[in-house]
Amino acid sequence: QVQLVDSGGGLVQAGDSLRLSCAVSGQSVASYVVSWFRQAPGKEREFVAASSPSTGSPRPFRYYADSVKGRFTISSDKDKNTVYLQMNDLKPEDTAIYSCATQREIYGSYSINDRAYTYWGQGTPVTVSS
């Protein structure tokens, strides 16, 4: 059974940093796409970043939404089977519930569409005050 536990959210001020963690059990982060999504109050869930392993690369490919490029970094630790989202220079518009998700297909293609993901974490709230 695949389970994801995300954590690390909190209340911070604009310009601060946070690191979110997504601990995965039941399948390896070295073989499956793991992505972060977020949902702000009153808005639809949106893609944030993806870690996409490939048989042709020793490291996962990384993808980002334009709104977080240069500020957020996704990484993975295969020994801990955990994916991280380092968030720097946080802005009030980053306030949302952040959730990690993974797919059923091994070495699948990353997607910005949340319907491509089968397993989800419970979500961790991030609040950025101005």
Solvent accessible surface area in square Angstrom, and as a share of the most:
residue,aa,sasa,rsa
1,Q,186,0.83
2,V,23,0.13
3,Q,101,0.45
4,L,11,0.06
5,V,86,0.49
6,D,2,0.01
7,S,55,0.36
8,G,37,0.36
9,G,27,0.26
10,G,28,0.27
11,L,133,0.66
12,V,22,0.13
13,Q,122,0.54
14,A,50,0.39
15,G,45,0.44
16,D,62,0.32
17,S,58,0.37
18,L,32,0.16
19,R,131,0.48
20,L,0,0.00
21,S,26,0.17
22,C,0,0.00
23,A,46,0.36
24,V,11,0.06
25,S,55,0.36
26,G,59,0.57
27,Q,27,0.12
28,S,46,0.29
29,V,2,0.01
30,A,41,0.32
31,S,19,0.12
32,Y,37,0.14
33,V,0,0.00
34,V,2,0.01
35,S,0,0.00
36,W,0,0.00
37,F,2,0.01
38,R,16,0.06
39,Q,81,0.36
40,A,23,0.18
41,P,113,0.71
42,G,93,0.89
43,K,139,0.59
44,E,151,0.68
45,R,95,0.35
46,E,80,0.36
47,F,17,0.07
48,V,0,0.00
49,A,0,0.00
50,A,0,0.00
51,S,3,0.02
52,S,9,0.06
53,P,9,0.06
54,S,37,0.24
55,T,112,0.65
56,G,73,0.71
57,S,30,0.19
58,P,137,0.86
59,R,185,0.67
60,P,36,0.22
61,F,100,0.41
62,R,114,0.42
63,Y,76,0.29
64,Y,51,0.19
65,A,22,0.17
66,D,119,0.61
67,S,65,0.42
68,V,0,0.00
69,K,118,0.50
70,G,87,0.84
71,R,28,0.10
72,F,5,0.02
73,T,58,0.34
74,I,0,0.00
75,S,38,0.24
76,S,38,0.24
77,D,43,0.22
78,K,144,0.61
79,D,132,0.69
80,K,140,0.59
81,N,30,0.15
82,T,11,0.06
83,V,0,0.00
84,Y,24,0.09
85,L,0,0.00
86,Q,58,0.26
87,M,0,0.00
88,N,62,0.32
89,D,73,0.38
90,L,1,0.01
91,K,76,0.32
92,P,55,0.35
93,E,122,0.55
94,D,1,0.00
95,T,38,0.22
96,A,5,0.04
97,I,80,0.41
98,Y,0,0.00
99,S,12,0.08
100,C,0,0.00
101,A,0,0.00
102,T,0,0.00
103,Q,11,0.05
104,R,173,0.63
105,E,115,0.52
106,I,93,0.47
107,Y,90,0.34
108,G,7,0.07
109,S,93,0.60
110,Y,70,0.27
111,S,28,0.18
112,I,116,0.59
113,N,60,0.31
114,D,39,0.20
115,R,204,0.74
116,A,44,0.34
117,Y,11,0.04
118,T,63,0.37
119,Y,61,0.23
120,W,68,0.24
121,G,10,0.10
122,Q,124,0.55
123,G,12,0.11
124,T,9,0.05
125,P,78,0.49
126,V,1,0.01
127,T,60,0.35
128,V,7,0.04
129,S,44,0.28
130,S,129,0.83
